[in-house]
Amino acid sequence: MSKDMLDFNIEQQEAEIDVSRKIKVGIIGTGWIAEAHIMQYLEMPDVEIVAGADIVPGKAEAFLKKFGVDSARSYQSHIDMLDNETELDAVSICTYNKTHAECAIYALEKGVHVLLEKPMCVTTEEAIAIMKAEKKSGKILSIGFQPRLDPNMIKVKEIVQSGILGDIYYIQTGGGRRRGIPTPFGTSFIHKDTGVIGAMGDIGCYSLDMVLNAIGYPKPLTVTGYTSNFFGTNPEYFKVEGKPEKYAEDFGVEDFAAAFVRLEGDIVLDFRIAWAMHLDTTGDTIIMGKKGSLRIPSTECWNGSIGGPMIIYSEVAGSMVETKIPVIEDTSKGNFYKKVRAFLNAVKNGEEAPVPTTQILYNQIIIDSIFKSAAKKEEVKIEIPEI
């Protein structure tokens, strides 16, 4: 069984942690998602947080003090931090989407392991550049896809890989929010110059990973895509939500996307994702195979898990049957903790990245190709260069 199919036993991991060797960690970007990272690191007895960086003056210092890491040094750029902190082992990159690539590449060039928040980056070209830097450095780079570690997501892959569905030929996936443009923390999520991509980079990449990981990440071949931003550019949306109407002026990304993707193995993927819509869901995830199909109930707000018991539809001795797969309750410390712990274990033990770029490259290419297809209003063919 591959590593990403294993449900991490937190108690066993903690018992095996070697506290005699502490990993020196820095955090690049100290906004909201960085708080989730630092809270997990602070629970790790083998981690020493030594630095933080943020382009906003004083923000990194305030962030480190807020979490009681007064001894850590603060910087106003990732370059300054990586140039001066010569003993850094690893960094979490929690900046806005546009700077993921430049920060990851510079860290790898400095010989530092990287836990890079999703999305991996914003273009295919950036993804290729990151992977070239990763290959040259020999360091570990893992992408922040914690839903993979949810026991129900692990079960999805186990079902598909068991062969009970037979050869997969059609997948429908996506989801989203009826009202859920992320604007409580400023405009970095929605401004074109910082976010670059919207709903697809925030939650769409997760739903793509759920199904692509389950079927072994086949290579994407062609994409026909569509994007829109009818809600985010409408001041009335934010007025109703009780938020500043100025958000509509700054909105420069997509709040809805849909695509039809052809994958190797004669598989087609029907994808749609929304930050806002006049609907409670874009539909359940469906994985259709020649021997059976799997229905994965959608959630009200895509949260990295499932909305209820999964159902396998198949035939037994000529009779149509339905097999209910109960929801698995996760009693561990949570997926985010497991994501960080898995990354640190890989760093300490010289293991492969828990969520490797070789897979997420295809995820990123699909997202990028949706934009390219939407702009051209035609199907685009995917060509992946050698790395």
DRENVEXMI-31564 format. One record per residue (C-alpha): residue in one letter; x, y, z. Coordinates in steps of 0.001 Angstrom, whole numbers, padded with zeros to 6 digits, always signed. Each point is the difference from the previous one (the first is absolute). Example, Ala and Ser with C-alpha at 12.3 -4.5 7.8 and 13.67 -1.06 7.14 Angstrom:
A+012300-004500+007800S+001370+003440-000660
! end
This chain:
M+000000+000000+000000S+001406+003406-000977K+000818+002553+002680D-002769+002413-000939M-002585-002744+000596L+001077-000514+003592D-001942+001594+002824F+002671+001522+002215N+000034-001350+003550I+000765+003177+001942E+000629-001736+003324Q+002484-002391-001609Q+001721+002842-001819E+000368+002048+003165A+001448-002973+001847E+002627-000386-002711I+001015+003666-000263D+003691+000564+000601V+000078+003189+002071S+003789-000020+000149R+000073+001429-003517K-002102+003111-000412I-001021+001281-003402K+000554+003732-000418V-003052+001451-001756G-000813+003384-001513I-003369+001300-001173I-000273+002140-003139G-003200+002026-000053T-001694+000558+003360G-003661+000369-000893W-002974-002150+000950I+001177-003351-001388A+003396+000471+001673E-001792-000101+003353A-001097-003560-000742H+003599-000925-000826I+001577+001526+003080M-002603-001541+002321Q+000915-003454-001304Y+003725+000651+000221L-000384+001116+003607E-001445-003438+000808M+003040-001752-001454P+002683-000704+002634D+002668-000327-002682V-000532+003423-001594E+001621+003349+000723I-001607+003005-001711V+002894+002340-000677A-001327+002596-002460G-002943+001559-001776A-000269+002292-003004D-002702+002261-001408I+000109+002907-002431V-002252+002106+002259P+002219+001930+002453G-000321-001319+003550K-002428-002798-000921A+002433-002896+000417E+001231+001329+003349A-003559+000397+001299F-000895-003476-001263L+002912-001662+001787K-000747+001856+003233K-003681-000919-000193F+000952-003667+000121G+002642+000425+002683V+003020-000528-002241D+001796+003124+001173S+003459-001422-000666A-000687-000480-003718R+001325+002619-002383S-002259+001949-002352Y+000698+001142-003548Q-001798+002053-002619S+000780-002324-002913H+000567-003676-000630I+003331+000870-001599D+001316+001724+003124M-001146-002872+002175L+001490-002735-002175D+003261+001926-000508N+000502+000582+003724E-001437-003143+001614T+002725-002344-001224E-000980-002842+002350L-003625-000250-001153D-001146-003550-000721A-003479+000721-001348V-002543+002703-000752S-003743+000244-000298I-000971+002274-002891C-003297+001712+000805T+000104+003005-002313Y-002646+000985-002523N-000245-002097-003157K+002074+002175-002313T+003165-000300+002099H-000123-003750+000695A+002392-000797-002825E+002662+002634+000697C+000076-000802+003723A+000142-003767-000529I+002721+000216-002631Y+002177+002291+002117A-000365-002238+003058L+000947-003080-002011E+003004+001808-001449K+001070+000736+003581G-000168-003709+000824V-003149+000191+002140H-002875-002495+000056V-003380+001525-000896L-003596-000492+001105L-001838+002050-002614E-003617+000979+000540K-002471-000674-002774P-000397+000852-002768M+003464-001081-001069C+000255+003213-002055V-002057+001751-002696T+001367-001127-003389T+001384-003106-001651E+003286+001774-000654E+000411+000797+003700A-000750-003602+000948I+002696-001235-002381A+002496+002520+001402I-000755-001104+003569M+000524-003641-000896K+003298+000738-001750A+001231+001818+003108E-001206-002871+002169K+001808-002575-002136K+003226+002006-000006S-000091+000585+003765G-000739-003575+001033K-002232+001403+002748I-003545-000978+000941L-002863+002121-001260S-003505-001008+001097I-003221+001770-001002G-002566+000856+002693F-002857-002340-000928Q-001090-001107+003479P-003393-001424-001139R+001971-002999-001305L+000574-000994+003609D-003705-000016+000885P-000937-003663+000620N-002993+000301-002327M+002199+001281-002818I+002352-002896+000625K-003015-002309-000229V-000957+001502-003390K+003397-000995-001388E-000151-003426+001609I-003373-000656-001648V+001182+001068-003451Q+003332-001813+000265S-001680-003201+001235G-001403-000548-003491I-003590-000330+001165L-001049+002743-002437G+001969-001458-002882D+001606+002268-002575I-000967+003633+000619Y-001396+001871-003004Y-001882+003066+001347I+000365+002271+003023Q-002107+002920+001168T+001449+002137+002771G+000128+003512+001406G-002179+001663+002584G+000184+003387+001590R-001934+002492+002034R-003332+001714-000466R+001536+003097+001560G+003677-000278+000801I+002345+002493-001627P+002857+000181+002550T+000109+003699+000858P+000274+000344+003749F+003780+000445-000096G+000559+002618-002688T+000247-000366-003755S+003059-002217-000623F-002301-002934-000817I-002005+001925-002570H+002369+002572-001518K+001426-000981-003385D+003491+001219+000889T+000255-002211+003080G-002511-002837-000184V+000165-000350-003814I-002337-003016+000231G-003083-000137+002206A-002383-002852+000766M+002105-002528-001894G+003129+000788+001996D-001869+000105+003296I-002268-003069-000083G-000056-001254-003598C+003489-001460+000291Y-001201-002080+002955S-002929-001553-001842L+002224-000748-002989D+002530-001666+002286M-002674-002135+001633V-000864-001782-003224L+003338+000186-001830N+001815-001454+002999A-002594-002781+000214I+000596-001072-003604G+003783+000356+000096Y+000422+003459-001544P-000148-000829-003732K+001408+002587-002370P-002473+002653-001208L-000287+000180-003786T-002515+002728-000908V-002115+002555+001853T-003098+001969-000937G-000536+002625+002681Y-002302+002804+001071T+000370+002640+002720S-002183+002855+001288N-000075+002612+002761F-003632+001166+000046F-000223+000090+003806G+003397+001361+000986T-000273+003027-002277N-003517+000857+001176P-000043+002563+002873E-003432-001285+001041Y+001523-003369+000927F+002272+001570+002594K-002702+002400+001160V-002283-002921+000798E+002874-001796+001718G+000589+003055+002170K+003477+000564-001380P+001601+003048-001652E-001318+000469-003511K+003535+000996-001009Y+000763-003700-000170A-001844-000060-003332E+002387+002604-001402D+003014-002077+001016F-001405-003326-001157G+002160-001259-002873V-000223-003801+000125E-002610-002646-000787D-002757-000921+002441F-001223-002893-002182A+001695-002401-002395A-000994-003069-001963A+001922-002324-002276F-000052-003177-002008V+003368-001754+000244R+001216-002996-001957L+002520-002155+001858E+002277-002857-000995G-001739-003351+000177D-003067+001270-001871I-001383+001669+003143V-002026+003200-000092L-000309+002428+002899D-002962+002358+000390F+001045+002728+002465R-001714+003044+001501I+000809+002165+003027A-001579+003107+001541W+000689+002626+002620A-003524+001340-000499M-003108-001172-001866H-003777-000213+000174L+000198-003659+000973D+000834-002051+003065T+002426-002289-001842T+001337-000638-003478G-000679-003690+000596D+001433-003081+001644T+003293-001447-001137I-000577-003054-002178I+002642-002497-001100M-001403-002340-002661G+001640-003305-000851K-000802-002925-002267K-000864-002242+002977G-001430+002561+002409S-000282+003654+000918L+000711+002012+003142R-002054+002953+001227I+001712+002375+002453P-002522+002422+001571S+000905+003660-000294T+000473+002245+002993E-001815+003291+000545C+003300+001845-000108W+002841-002011-001547N+001988-000939+003078G+002311-002790-001067S-002185-002875+001084I-003344-001528-000979G-003613+001008+000642G-001312-003387+001074P+000345-003743-000585M+001426-000959-003387I-001886-002473-002186I+001379-002586-002396Y-002436-000984-002769S+000611-003401-001593E-001607-003274-001076V+000139-003323+001830A-001233-003101-001806G-002113+002135-002288S-001523+002089+002779M+000644+003732+000382V+001403+000677+003481E+001137+002992+002016T+002732-000221+002606K+000145+002764+002595I+003425+001000+001287P-000405+001643+003432V+001709+003310+000733I+003234-000555+001914E+000301+002262+003021D+003506+001404+000341T+001041-000045+003659S+003566+001151-000649K+001401+003498+000355G-001236+000927-003452N+001142+000076-003596F+002062+003177+000309Y+002049-001484+002823K+000504-003175-002015K+001075+002041-003021V+002724+001799+001936R+001078-003144+001863A+000280-001983-003236F+002158+002740-001519L+002299+000102+003039N+000313-003789+000040A+001030+000075-003655V+002626+002651+000785K+001407-001909+002958N-000054-003445-001571G+000930+000870-003570E-003343-001246-001310E-001914+001096-003081A-002245+003063+000186P-003436-000932+001415V-001718+001957-002809P+002512+000021-002867T+000276+002620-002713T+000045-002746-002635Q-003716-000437+000692I-001039+003562+000776L+001616+001131-003252Y-002968-001570-001819N-002420+001685+002394Q+001606+003362-000722I+000092-000587-003746I-003729-000757-000053I-000793+003230+001868D+002278+002046-002252S-001476-001627-003108I-003535+000851+001134F+000981+003684-000049K+001695-000332-003368S-002985-001800-001502A-002472+002500+001474A+001981+002882-001506K+000183-001636-003427K-003547-001426+000206E+001266-003272-001388E+001561-003280+001070V+003692+000087+000807K+002446-002868-000398I+002403-000609+002869E+003689-000468-000679I+002242-000613+002986P+003703+000830-000415E+002803-002164+001356I+001211+000899+003472
! end
